[in-house]
């Protein structure tokens, strides 16, 4: 069916838009002169909507490419058939928005809230001169080359709209409808798929490190060549999925030695300054529920290990490499973690009460200090109360609802970190680098 041709959309300018947005905000507050903003079938390309409260606005069929909608409140807005290609929508509120048939190709939706949004295909029908209803355009929602890192897509209806090779790190797809979606070769590290319907979806070649797959519907889901190292799932949940060439975590019983023997050999390596024993390498091993409390794992390698629900309290992890570990609700309380590497780890709900993550002085190197690196870590709901976090790098970390009461954060870096709901009572922010940090209570 041939698409119908419409007149060229009316162009609006920034002066008109600013006044219209003021009227919409007055409308939301019930003030005199208030009027709902409608840009349906208008041309608002390249204009600035940043940070405005525009819930319930009408944008059906609007031209919005390259617009700045960052941090705007757009909840329940109608973007049916709108062109939002290359738009900036990071940290925007699009809860329950109607995005059917919208073009979001190249858009930046990093940390946007799209919970319960409808992003399925949709057609705008118009009446031609003969009275027949024909589509204005093809009506396929497009999310090619989109950035959805950290976005909240809880309960969203999406279907096939997301394309392959998409950045979906730390995105939340809880209970989302992704039937027959093509996410092949996408980066889904730290993403949450709990309760999501992935029936017939193509997730081949995806990187699931730190991702939550437990409770997802995986009927005929294509996981060929996917990396499930340090992902949270139960083996039985993969029963009906296609799992050819899947990279799985190592099991403890498949190791050539027991964990206790590996740790004992590691302690000899430490005590002899490397002359005896061997450095512990437990990378990519499933260590769920193990008890390593009080153990000396200084400079050990546990990258991509699954430490969920394990006990490591009162031990030593100084200068250890725990990059990209999965450590859900793991107990690190009173642990010496100075100089540790925890980049891209998922430690949601972990206990780090009174843990030491401050800098460590290198022996024999005057003035050389190594600070702990927790860049892009997920610590949602974690307890860091009373912890020493001097100099820690939390750049781009997710720290939602984290307990930081009475923590010491001298010279810590929170650049572009999300601190929504964080409890900061008794914590001095004066010397911390908070550039770009979001969610702070003023």
Secondary structure, 3 states (H helix, E strand, C coil): CCCCCCCCCEECCHHHHHHHHHHHHHHHCCCCCCCCCECCCEECCCCECCCCECCCCECCCCECCCCECCCCECCCCECCCCECCCCECCCCECCCCECCCCECCCCECCCCECCCCECCCCCCEEECCCCCEEECCCCCCEECCCECCCCECCCCECCCCECCCCECCCCECCCCECCCCECCCCECCCCECCCCECCCCECCCCECCCCECCCCECCCCECCCCECCCCECCHHHHCCCECCCCECCECHHHCCCCHHHHHHHHHHHHHCCCCCCCCCECCCEECCCCECCCCECCCCECCCCECCCCECCCCECCCCECCCCECCCCECCCCECCCCECCCCECCCCECCCCECCCEECCCCCCCEECCECCCCECCCCECCCCECCCCECCCCECCCCECCCCECCCCECCCCECCCCECCCCCCCCCECCCCECCCC
